[in-house]
């Protein structure tokens, strides 16, 4: 009997200064859909990731967490 691979869903969670609340969005860890950088003005580590719902890049500033669905 053949076992099917279960697709693991990932989420990114961080505080959005723009929205004024914690954001939890689906996250695809594929290397072409995310990257990290150091902000020139603040020196903070930021993560840019592709938001399918928004159909655009989204930037998460310090304090982000990547987690699997439970």
PDB file with SEQRES, HELIX, SHEET and CRYST1 records, atoms N, CA, C and O in Angstrom:
SEQRES   1 A   70  UNK UNK UNK UNK UNK UNK UNK UNK UNK UNK UNK UNK UNK          
SEQRES   2 A   70  UNK UNK UNK UNK UNK UNK UNK UNK UNK UNK UNK UNK UNK          
SEQRES   3 A   70  UNK UNK UNK UNK UNK UNK UNK UNK UNK UNK UNK UNK UNK          
SEQRES   4 A   70  UNK UNK UNK UNK UNK UNK UNK UNK UNK UNK UNK UNK UNK          
SEQRES   5 A   70  UNK UNK UNK UNK UNK UNK UNK UNK UNK UNK UNK UNK UNK          
SEQRES   6 A   70  UNK UNK UNK UNK UNK                                          
HELIX    1 AA1 UNK A   31  UNK A   33  5                                   3    
SHEET    1 AA1 3 UNK A  21  UNK A  27  0                                        
SHEET    2 AA1 3 UNK A  10  UNK A  16 -1                                        
SHEET    3 AA1 3 UNK A  65  UNK A  68 -1                                        
SHEET    1 AA2 3 UNK A  34  UNK A  38  0                                        
SHEET    2 AA2 3 UNK A  45  UNK A  51 -1                                        
SHEET    3 AA2 3 UNK A  56  UNK A  60 -1                                        
CRYST1    1.000    1.000    1.000  90.00  90.00  90.00 P 1           1          
ATOM      1  N   UNK A   1       0.839  -1.173   0.000  1.00  0.00           N  
ATOM      2  CA  UNK A   1       0.000   0.000   0.000  1.00  0.00           C  
ATOM      3  C   UNK A   1       0.895   1.250   0.000  1.00  0.00           C  
ATOM      4  O   UNK A   1       1.850   1.343   0.771  1.00  0.00           O  
ATOM      5  N   UNK A   2       0.583   2.163  -0.837  1.00  0.00           N  
ATOM      6  CA  UNK A   2       1.370   3.389  -0.995  1.00  0.00           C  
ATOM      7  C   UNK A   2       0.869   4.488  -0.063  1.00  0.00           C  
ATOM      8  O   UNK A   2      -0.332   4.741   0.036  1.00  0.00           O  
ATOM      9  N   UNK A   3       1.814   5.135   0.616  1.00  0.00           N  
ATOM     10  CA  UNK A   3       1.435   6.215   1.511  1.00  0.00           C  
ATOM     11  C   UNK A   3       1.579   7.543   0.785  1.00  0.00           C  
ATOM     12  O   UNK A   3       2.555   7.768   0.070  1.00  0.00           O  
ATOM     13  N   UNK A   4       0.614   8.407   0.970  1.00  0.00           N  
ATOM     14  CA  UNK A   4       0.675   9.742   0.378  1.00  0.00           C  
ATOM     15  C   UNK A   4       1.413  10.673   1.322  1.00  0.00           C  
ATOM     16  O   UNK A   4       1.277  10.584   2.543  1.00  0.00           O  
ATOM     17  N   UNK A   5       2.201  11.574   0.732  1.00  0.00           N  
ATOM     18  CA  UNK A   5       2.882  12.568   1.551  1.00  0.00           C  
ATOM     19  C   UNK A   5       1.868  13.621   1.965  1.00  0.00           C  
ATOM     20  O   UNK A   5       1.102  14.128   1.145  1.00  0.00           O  
ATOM     21  N   UNK A   6       1.877  13.934   3.223  1.00  0.00           N  
ATOM     22  CA  UNK A   6       0.979  14.942   3.743  1.00  0.00           C  
ATOM     23  C   UNK A   6       1.642  16.302   3.577  1.00  0.00           C  
ATOM     24  O   UNK A   6       2.789  16.480   3.988  1.00  0.00           O  
ATOM     25  N   UNK A   7       0.952  17.253   2.988  1.00  0.00           N  
ATOM     26  CA  UNK A   7       1.493  18.592   2.806  1.00  0.00           C  
ATOM     27  C   UNK A   7       1.430  19.330   4.144  1.00  0.00           C  
ATOM     28  O   UNK A   7       0.375  19.427   4.771  1.00  0.00           O  
ATOM     29  N   UNK A   8       2.570  19.839   4.557  1.00  0.00           N  
ATOM     30  CA  UNK A   8       2.650  20.573   5.812  1.00  0.00           C  
ATOM     31  C   UNK A   8       2.422  22.048   5.527  1.00  0.00           C  
ATOM     32  O   UNK A   8       3.090  22.632   4.675  1.00  0.00           O  
ATOM     33  N   UNK A   9       1.493  22.639   6.230  1.00  0.00           N  
ATOM     34  CA  UNK A   9       1.203  24.066   6.064  1.00  0.00           C  
ATOM     35  C   UNK A   9       2.042  24.858   7.052  1.00  0.00           C  
ATOM     36  O   UNK A   9       2.164  24.487   8.220  1.00  0.00           O  
ATOM     37  N   UNK A  10       2.615  25.948   6.574  1.00  0.00           N  
ATOM     38  CA  UNK A  10       3.399  26.839   7.420  1.00  0.00           C  
ATOM     39  C   UNK A  10       2.698  28.181   7.534  1.00  0.00           C  
ATOM     40  O   UNK A  10       1.961  28.592   6.638  1.00  0.00           O  
ATOM     41  N   UNK A  11       2.939  28.858   8.648  1.00  0.00           N  
ATOM     42  CA  UNK A  11       2.388  30.176   8.891  1.00  0.00           C  
ATOM     43  C   UNK A  11       3.487  31.087   9.399  1.00  0.00           C  
ATOM     44  O   UNK A  11       4.432  30.632  10.042  1.00  0.00           O  
ATOM     45  N   UNK A  12       3.363  32.369   9.111  1.00  0.00           N  
ATOM     46  CA  UNK A  12       4.247  33.371   9.679  1.00  0.00           C  
ATOM     47  C   UNK A  12       3.394  34.234  10.596  1.00  0.00           C  
ATOM     48  O   UNK A  12       2.266  34.592  10.257  1.00  0.00           O  
ATOM     49  N   UNK A  13       3.943  34.562  11.759  1.00  0.00           N  
ATOM     50  CA  UNK A  13       3.211  35.352  12.743  1.00  0.00           C  
ATOM     51  C   UNK A  13       4.122  36.479  13.213  1.00  0.00           C  
ATOM     52  O   UNK A  13       5.278  36.245  13.567  1.00  0.00           O  
ATOM     53  N   UNK A  14       3.601  37.696  13.216  1.00  0.00           N  
ATOM     54  CA  UNK A  14       4.369  38.858  13.654  1.00  0.00           C  
ATOM     55  C   UNK A  14       3.430  40.010  13.978  1.00  0.00           C  
ATOM     56  O   UNK A  14       2.260  40.000  13.596  1.00  0.00           O  
ATOM     57  N   UNK A  15       3.957  41.004  14.688  1.00  0.00           N  
ATOM     58  CA  UNK A  15       3.173  42.194  15.007  1.00  0.00           C  
ATOM     59  C   UNK A  15       3.285  43.179  13.857  1.00  0.00           C  
ATOM     60  O   UNK A  15       4.392  43.537  13.456  1.00  0.00           O  
ATOM     61  N   UNK A  16       2.165  43.616  13.326  1.00  0.00           N  
ATOM     62  CA  UNK A  16       2.124  44.582  12.233  1.00  0.00           C  
ATOM     63  C   UNK A  16       1.910  45.979  12.796  1.00  0.00           C  
ATOM     64  O   UNK A  16       0.869  46.270  13.386  1.00  0.00           O  
ATOM     65  N   UNK A  17       2.905  46.838  12.608  1.00  0.00           N  
ATOM     66  CA  UNK A  17       2.763  48.223  13.064  1.00  0.00           C  
ATOM     67  C   UNK A  17       1.676  48.936  12.262  1.00  0.00           C  
ATOM     68  O   UNK A  17       0.940  49.758  12.808  1.00  0.00           O  
ATOM     69  N   UNK A  18       1.574  48.627  10.983  1.00  0.00           N  
ATOM     70  CA  UNK A  18       0.578  49.258  10.122  1.00  0.00           C  
ATOM     71  C   UNK A  18      -0.849  48.899  10.569  1.00  0.00           C  
ATOM     72  O   UNK A  18      -1.718  49.768  10.647  1.00  0.00           O  
ATOM     73  N   UNK A  19      -1.078  47.611  10.862  1.00  0.00           N  
ATOM     74  CA  UNK A  19      -2.407  47.151  11.276  1.00  0.00           C  
ATOM     75  C   UNK A  19      -2.639  47.299  12.776  1.00  0.00           C  
ATOM     76  O   UNK A  19      -3.785  47.289  13.226  1.00  0.00           O  
ATOM     77  N   UNK A  20      -1.560  47.435  13.559  1.00  0.00           N  
ATOM     78  CA  UNK A  20      -1.676  47.566  15.005  1.00  0.00           C  
ATOM     79  C   UNK A  20      -2.109  46.299  15.706  1.00  0.00           C  
ATOM     80  O   UNK A  20      -2.747  46.360  16.757  1.00  0.00           O  
ATOM     81  N   UNK A  21      -1.767  45.131  15.132  1.00  0.00           N  
ATOM     82  CA  UNK A  21      -2.152  43.863  15.756  1.00  0.00           C  
ATOM     83  C   UNK A  21      -1.240  42.741  15.260  1.00  0.00           C  
ATOM     84  O   UNK A  21      -0.444  42.925  14.340  1.00  0.00           O  
ATOM     85  N   UNK A  22      -1.378  41.567  15.897  1.00  0.00           N  
ATOM     86  CA  UNK A  22      -0.626  40.387  15.477  1.00  0.00           C  
ATOM     87  C   UNK A  22      -1.222  39.875  14.162  1.00  0.00           C  
ATOM     88  O   UNK A  22      -2.441  39.802  14.004  1.00  0.00           O  
ATOM     89  N   UNK A  23      -0.350  39.528  13.238  1.00  0.00           N  
ATOM     90  CA  UNK A  23      -0.758  39.009  11.936  1.00  0.00           C  
ATOM     91  C   UNK A  23      -0.321  37.552  11.841  1.00  0.00           C  
ATOM     92  O   UNK A  23       0.808  37.219  12.199  1.00  0.00           O  
ATOM     93  N   UNK A  24      -1.194  36.696  11.369  1.00  0.00           N  
ATOM     94  CA  UNK A  24      -0.857  35.296  11.113  1.00  0.00           C  
ATOM     95  C   UNK A  24      -1.315  34.990   9.694  1.00  0.00           C  
ATOM     96  O   UNK A  24      -2.510  35.021   9.398  1.00  0.00           O  
ATOM     97  N   UNK A  25      -0.366  34.698   8.826  1.00  0.00           N  
ATOM     98  CA  UNK A  25      -0.682  34.461   7.420  1.00  0.00           C  
ATOM     99  C   UNK A  25      -0.026  33.168   6.944  1.00  0.00           C  
ATOM    100  O   UNK A  25       1.001  32.764   7.491  1.00  0.00           O  
ATOM    101  N   UNK A  26      -0.603  32.512   5.933  1.00  0.00           N  
ATOM    102  CA  UNK A  26       0.054  31.347   5.334  1.00  0.00           C  
ATOM    103  C   UNK A  26       1.424  31.753   4.793  1.00  0.00           C  
ATOM    104  O   UNK A  26       1.603  32.878   4.326  1.00  0.00           O  
ATOM    105  N   UNK A  27       2.386  30.836   4.857  1.00  0.00           N  
ATOM    106  CA  UNK A  27       3.760  31.129   4.481  1.00  0.00           C  
ATOM    107  C   UNK A  27       4.318  29.948   3.687  1.00  0.00           C  
ATOM    108  O   UNK A  27       4.212  28.802   4.124  1.00  0.00           O  
ATOM    109  N   UNK A  28       4.901  30.216   2.543  1.00  0.00           N  
ATOM    110  CA  UNK A  28       5.535  29.188   1.723  1.00  0.00           C  
ATOM    111  C   UNK A  28       7.042  29.350   1.869  1.00  0.00           C  
ATOM    112  O   UNK A  28       7.589  30.365   1.438  1.00  0.00           O  
ATOM    113  N   UNK A  29       7.738  28.364   2.471  1.00  0.00           N  
ATOM    114  CA  UNK A  29       9.171  28.504   2.715  1.00  0.00           C  
ATOM    115  C   UNK A  29      10.055  28.331   1.480  1.00  0.00           C  
ATOM    116  O   UNK A  29      11.280  28.343   1.604  1.00  0.00           O  
ATOM    117  N   UNK A  30       9.471  28.173   0.299  1.00  0.00           N  
ATOM    118  CA  UNK A  30      10.275  28.024  -0.915  1.00  0.00           C  
ATOM    119  C   UNK A  30      11.190  29.244  -1.064  1.00  0.00           C  
ATOM    120  O   UNK A  30      10.759  30.379  -0.859  1.00  0.00           O  
ATOM    121  N   UNK A  31      12.446  29.003  -1.418  1.00  0.00           N  
ATOM    122  CA  UNK A  31      13.451  30.078  -1.432  1.00  0.00           C  
ATOM    123  C   UNK A  31      13.127  31.226  -2.386  1.00  0.00           C  
ATOM    124  O   UNK A  31      13.594  32.343  -2.163  1.00  0.00           O  
ATOM    125  N   UNK A  32      12.352  30.995  -3.428  1.00  0.00           N  
ATOM    126  CA  UNK A  32      12.010  32.078  -4.356  1.00  0.00           C  
ATOM    127  C   UNK A  32      10.870  32.952  -3.836  1.00  0.00           C  
ATOM    128  O   UNK A  32      10.602  34.017  -4.392  1.00  0.00           O  
ATOM    129  N   UNK A  33      10.204  32.510  -2.779  1.00  0.00           N  
ATOM    130  CA  UNK A  33       9.047  33.235  -2.267  1.00  0.00           C  
ATOM    131  C   UNK A  33       9.316  33.933  -0.936  1.00  0.00           C  
ATOM    132  O   UNK A  33       8.383  34.414  -0.294  1.00  0.00           O  
ATOM    133  N   UNK A  34      10.585  33.995  -0.513  1.00  0.00           N  
ATOM    134  CA  UNK A  34      10.912  34.691   0.728  1.00  0.00           C  
ATOM    135  C   UNK A  34      12.393  35.010   0.768  1.00  0.00           C  
ATOM    136  O   UNK A  34      13.206  34.312   0.162  1.00  0.00           O  
ATOM    137  N   UNK A  35      12.737  36.062   1.482  1.00  0.00           N  
ATOM    138  CA  UNK A  35      14.133  36.399   1.758  1.00  0.00           C  
ATOM    139  C   UNK A  35      14.216  37.319   2.963  1.00  0.00           C  
ATOM    140  O   UNK A  35      13.230  37.944   3.354  1.00  0.00           O  
ATOM    141  N   UNK A  36      15.403  37.392   3.546  1.00  0.00           N  
ATOM    142  CA  UNK A  36      15.630  38.237   4.713  1.00  0.00           C  
ATOM    143  C   UNK A  36      16.618  39.333   4.350  1.00  0.00           C  
ATOM    144  O   UNK A  36      17.440  39.172   3.448  1.00  0.00           O  
ATOM    145  N   UNK A  37      16.527  40.451   5.064  1.00  0.00           N  
ATOM    146  CA  UNK A  37      17.473  41.544   4.857  1.00  0.00           C  
ATOM    147  C   UNK A  37      17.586  42.367   6.130  1.00  0.00           C  
ATOM    148  O   UNK A  37      16.724  42.305   7.007  1.00  0.00           O  
ATOM    149  N   UNK A  38      18.663  43.139   6.215  1.00  0.00           N  
ATOM    150  CA  UNK A  38      18.863  44.049   7.335  1.00  0.00           C  
ATOM    151  C   UNK A  38      18.431  45.441   6.881  1.00  0.00           C  
ATOM    152  O   UNK A  38      18.930  45.946   5.875  1.00  0.00           O  
ATOM    153  N   UNK A  39      17.505  46.067   7.615  1.00  0.00           N  
ATOM    154  CA  UNK A  39      17.027  47.405   7.276  1.00  0.00           C  
ATOM    155  C   UNK A  39      18.148  48.422   7.510  1.00  0.00           C  
ATOM    156  O   UNK A  39      18.782  48.430   8.565  1.00  0.00           O  
ATOM    157  N   UNK A  40      18.382  49.276   6.511  1.00  0.00           N  
ATOM    158  CA  UNK A  40      19.445  50.275   6.622  1.00  0.00           C  
ATOM    159  C   UNK A  40      19.184  51.274   7.742  1.00  0.00           C  
ATOM    160  O   UNK A  40      20.102  51.610   8.490  1.00  0.00           O  
ATOM    161  N   UNK A  41      17.967  51.748   7.869  1.00  0.00           N  
ATOM    162  CA  UNK A  41      17.666  52.803   8.845  1.00  0.00           C  
ATOM    163  C   UNK A  41      17.702  52.314  10.292  1.00  0.00           C  
ATOM    164  O   UNK A  41      18.190  53.022  11.172  1.00  0.00           O  
ATOM    165  N   UNK A  42      17.189  51.106  10.544  1.00  0.00           N  
ATOM    166  CA  UNK A  42      17.084  50.629  11.926  1.00  0.00           C  
ATOM    167  C   UNK A  42      18.072  49.525  12.277  1.00  0.00           C  
ATOM    168  O   UNK A  42      18.366  49.308  13.453  1.00  0.00           O  
ATOM    169  N   UNK A  43      18.586  48.826  11.270  1.00  0.00           N  
ATOM    170  CA  UNK A  43      19.472  47.691  11.527  1.00  0.00           C  
ATOM    171  C   UNK A  43      18.719  46.441  11.937  1.00  0.00           C  
ATOM    172  O   UNK A  43      19.336  45.455  12.341  1.00  0.00           O  
ATOM    173  N   UNK A  44      17.384  46.463  11.840  1.00  0.00           N  
ATOM    174  CA  UNK A  44      16.567  45.309  12.219  1.00  0.00           C  
ATOM    175  C   UNK A  44      16.552  44.260  11.116  1.00  0.00           C  
ATOM    176  O   UNK A  44      16.642  44.583   9.932  1.00  0.00           O  
ATOM    177  N   UNK A  45      16.438  42.995  11.522  1.00  0.00           N  
ATOM    178  CA  UNK A  45      16.277  41.898  10.581  1.00  0.00           C  
ATOM    179  C   UNK A  45      14.827  41.880  10.110  1.00  0.00           C  
ATOM    180  O   UNK A  45      13.910  41.869  10.930  1.00  0.00           O  
ATOM    181  N   UNK A  46      14.616  41.877   8.811  1.00  0.00           N  
ATOM    182  CA  UNK A  46      13.274  41.852   8.226  1.00  0.00           C  
ATOM    183  C   UNK A  46      13.145  40.646   7.314  1.00  0.00           C  
ATOM    184  O   UNK A  46      14.142  40.148   6.792  1.00  0.00           O  
ATOM    185  N   UNK A  47      11.954  40.186   7.128  1.00  0.00           N  
ATOM    186  CA  UNK A  47      11.676  39.074   6.214  1.00  0.00           C  
ATOM    187  C   UNK A  47      10.639  39.544   5.212  1.00  0.00           C  
ATOM    188  O   UNK A  47       9.587  40.059   5.590  1.00  0.00           O  
ATOM    189  N   UNK A  48      10.939  39.364   3.935  1.00  0.00           N  
ATOM    190  CA  UNK A  48       9.954  39.626   2.879  1.00  0.00           C  
ATOM    191  C   UNK A  48       9.465  38.283   2.396  1.00  0.00           C  
ATOM    192  O   UNK A  48      10.258  37.380   2.130  1.00  0.00           O  
ATOM    193  N   UNK A  49       8.172  38.154   2.284  1.00  0.00           N  
ATOM    194  CA  UNK A  49       7.602  36.897   1.808  1.00  0.00           C  
ATOM    195  C   UNK A  49       6.427  37.196   0.886  1.00  0.00           C  
ATOM    196  O   UNK A  49       5.790  38.245   0.984  1.00  0.00           O  
ATOM    197  N   UNK A  50       6.157  36.264   0.002  1.00  0.00           N  
ATOM    198  CA  UNK A  50       5.065  36.405  -0.956  1.00  0.00           C  
ATOM    199  C   UNK A  50       3.752  36.056  -0.274  1.00  0.00           C  
ATOM    200  O   UNK A  50       3.586  34.950   0.239  1.00  0.00           O  
ATOM    201  N   UNK A  51       2.829  36.995  -0.269  1.00  0.00           N  
ATOM    202  CA  UNK A  51       1.510  36.806   0.322  1.00  0.00           C  
ATOM    203  C   UNK A  51       0.536  36.518  -0.808  1.00  0.00           C  
ATOM    204  O   UNK A  51       0.184  37.415  -1.574  1.00  0.00           O  
ATOM    205  N   UNK A  52       0.097  35.263  -0.913  1.00  0.00           N  
ATOM    206  CA  UNK A  52      -0.809  34.881  -2.002  1.00  0.00           C  
ATOM    207  C   UNK A  52      -2.124  35.637  -1.932  1.00  0.00           C  
ATOM    208  O   UNK A  52      -2.670  36.039  -2.959  1.00  0.00           O  
ATOM    209  N   UNK A  53      -2.629  35.830  -0.735  1.00  0.00           N  
ATOM    210  CA  UNK A  53      -3.919  36.518  -0.577  1.00  0.00           C  
ATOM    211  C   UNK A  53      -3.824  37.957  -1.085  1.00  0.00           C  
ATOM    212  O   UNK A  53      -4.743  38.453  -1.736  1.00  0.00           O  
ATOM    213  N   UNK A  54      -2.717  38.616  -0.786  1.00  0.00           N  
ATOM    214  CA  UNK A  54      -2.487  39.996  -1.201  1.00  0.00           C  
ATOM    215  C   UNK A  54      -1.961  40.068  -2.642  1.00  0.00           C  
ATOM    216  O   UNK A  54      -2.067  41.102  -3.301  1.00  0.00           O  
ATOM    217  N   UNK A  55      -1.394  38.952  -3.117  1.00  0.00           N  
ATOM    218  CA  UNK A  55      -0.769  38.847  -4.438  1.00  0.00           C  
ATOM    219  C   UNK A  55       0.353  39.882  -4.590  1.00  0.00           C  
ATOM    220  O   UNK A  55       0.498  40.531  -5.626  1.00  0.00           O  
ATOM    221  N   UNK A  56       1.132  40.006  -3.522  1.00  0.00           N  
ATOM    222  CA  UNK A  56       2.243  40.961  -3.495  1.00  0.00           C  
ATOM    223  C   UNK A  56       3.194  40.569  -2.367  1.00  0.00           C  
ATOM    224  O   UNK A  56       2.893  39.686  -1.564  1.00  0.00           O  
ATOM    225  N   UNK A  57       4.339  41.235  -2.320  1.00  0.00           N  
ATOM    226  CA  UNK A  57       5.296  41.010  -1.243  1.00  0.00           C  
ATOM    227  C   UNK A  57       4.809  41.689   0.029  1.00  0.00           C  
ATOM    228  O   UNK A  57       4.184  42.748  -0.021  1.00  0.00           O  
ATOM    229  N   UNK A  58       5.099  41.077   1.161  1.00  0.00           N  
ATOM    230  CA  UNK A  58       4.772  41.623   2.469  1.00  0.00           C  
ATOM    231  C   UNK A  58       6.060  41.588   3.283  1.00  0.00           C  
ATOM    232  O   UNK A  58       6.830  40.633   3.182  1.00  0.00           O  
ATOM    233  N   UNK A  59       6.300  42.617   4.086  1.00  0.00           N  
ATOM    234  CA  UNK A  59       7.507  42.691   4.903  1.00  0.00           C  
ATOM    235  C   UNK A  59       7.149  42.527   6.371  1.00  0.00           C  
ATOM    236  O   UNK A  59       6.313  43.252   6.910  1.00  0.00           O  
ATOM    237  N   UNK A  60       7.800  41.557   7.006  1.00  0.00           N  
ATOM    238  CA  UNK A  60       7.623  41.333   8.440  1.00  0.00           C  
ATOM    239  C   UNK A  60       8.883  41.827   9.137  1.00  0.00           C  
ATOM    240  O   UNK A  60       9.987  41.372   8.839  1.00  0.00           O  
ATOM    241  N   UNK A  61       8.709  42.761  10.064  1.00  0.00           N  
ATOM    242  CA  UNK A  61       9.848  43.284  10.814  1.00  0.00           C  
ATOM    243  C   UNK A  61      10.065  42.433  12.060  1.00  0.00           C  
ATOM    244  O   UNK A  61       9.258  41.559  12.374  1.00  0.00           O  
ATOM    245  N   UNK A  62      11.133  42.691  12.746  1.00  0.00           N  
ATOM    246  CA  UNK A  62      11.581  41.939  13.931  1.00  0.00           C  
ATOM    247  C   UNK A  62      10.444  41.240  14.688  1.00  0.00           C  
ATOM    248  O   UNK A  62       9.304  41.704  14.711  1.00  0.00           O  
ATOM    249  N   UNK A  63      10.787  40.141  15.287  1.00  0.00           N  
ATOM    250  CA  UNK A  63       9.830  39.418  16.124  1.00  0.00           C  
ATOM    251  C   UNK A  63       8.958  38.419  15.386  1.00  0.00           C  
ATOM    252  O   UNK A  63       7.968  37.951  15.949  1.00  0.00           O  
ATOM    253  N   UNK A  64       9.290  38.073  14.138  1.00  0.00           N  
ATOM    254  CA  UNK A  64       8.456  37.140  13.399  1.00  0.00           C  
ATOM    255  C   UNK A  64       8.774  35.696  13.804  1.00  0.00           C  
ATOM    256  O   UNK A  64       9.887  35.382  14.227  1.00  0.00           O  
ATOM    257  N   UNK A  65       7.775  34.836  13.663  1.00  0.00           N  
ATOM    258  CA  UNK A  65       7.915  33.404  13.958  1.00  0.00           C  
ATOM    259  C   UNK A  65       7.342  32.623  12.784  1.00  0.00           C  
ATOM    260  O   UNK A  65       6.304  32.983  12.230  1.00  0.00           O  
ATOM    261  N   UNK A  66       8.030  31.556  12.416  1.00  0.00           N  
ATOM    262  CA  UNK A  66       7.509  30.634  11.408  1.00  0.00           C  
ATOM    263  C   UNK A  66       7.069  29.391  12.148  1.00  0.00           C  
ATOM    264  O   UNK A  66       7.821  28.847  12.957  1.00  0.00           O  
ATOM    265  N   UNK A  67       5.836  28.929  11.875  1.00  0.00           N  
ATOM    266  CA  UNK A  67       5.315  27.759  12.579  1.00  0.00           C  
ATOM    267  C   UNK A  67       4.523  26.863  11.620  1.00  0.00           C  
ATOM    268  O   UNK A  67       4.082  27.304  10.558  1.00  0.00           O  
ATOM    269  N   UNK A  68       4.355  25.617  12.011  1.00  0.00           N  
ATOM    270  CA  UNK A  68       3.536  24.690  11.232  1.00  0.00           C  
ATOM    271  C   UNK A  68       2.117  24.730  11.767  1.00  0.00           C  
ATOM    272  O   UNK A  68       1.874  25.111  12.912  1.00  0.00           O  
ATOM    273  N   UNK A  69       1.191  24.330  10.916  1.00  0.00           N  
ATOM    274  CA  UNK A  69      -0.220  24.279  11.336  1.00  0.00           C  
ATOM    275  C   UNK A  69      -0.401  23.166  12.344  1.00  0.00           C  
ATOM    276  O   UNK A  69       0.238  22.119  12.244  1.00  0.00           O  
ATOM    277  N   UNK A  70      -1.260  23.387  13.305  1.00  0.00           N  
ATOM    278  CA  UNK A  70      -1.516  22.364  14.341  1.00  0.00           C  
ATOM    279  C   UNK A  70      -2.884  21.779  14.159  1.00  0.00           C  
ATOM    280  O   UNK A  70      -3.288  20.905  14.926  1.00  0.00           O  
TER     281      UNK A  70                                                      
END                                                                             
